[in-house]
Amino acid sequence: MDGIIDFNQLQHEHKEWSAHNFPGQTPEEIILKLGEETGELMGAYAHLTREYRGNKKRWAMEIEDAIGDITIVLAGICSALGINYQETVEKVWKDVKQRDWIEHSMNGITE
């Protein structure tokens, strides 16, 4: 995958890669992997903000890697559950970007 990739392409390529590397993997296993990757993101952020066990550059790279891994695992979850990743992200973003938490601090929409 070189250059710009959309979620449809990512999901398609990941599905083929995953079928080859992890045949029979269940949605539960993929969701547990998401938890693992989220934990790695949280751990790297904790190290970055507390400035211990390594330098900031290392932990910034770990954060970037975890974000990429999470994005890829989400593609796997979508495939396993028959969800179109691209359509889901577009639909949810369309709703989220309409919210104004400054103007409507209770729910982002009307209050």
Residue pairs with C-beta under 8 A, 6 or more apart in sequence:
1 9
1 10
1 13
6 86
7 75
7 85
7 86
7 89
8 84
8 85
8 86
10 71
10 72
10 75
10 85
11 75
11 78
11 79
11 84
11 85
11 86
14 72
14 75
14 76
14 79
15 75
15 76
15 79
18 25
18 76
18 79
22 29
25 76
25 80
26 80
27 77
27 80
27 81
30 73
30 76
30 77
30 80
31 77
33 73
33 76
34 70
34 73
34 74
34 77
37 66
37 69
37 70
37 73
38 66
38 70
40 62
40 65
40 66
40 69
41 63
41 66
41 67
41 70
43 62
44 59
44 62
44 63
44 66
45 59
45 63
47 53
47 54
47 59
47 62
48 56
48 59
48 60
48 62
48 63
74 85
75 85
77 83
78 84
78 85
78 88
79 85
98 109
99 108
99 109
100 108
100 109
101 108
104 110
104 111
105 111
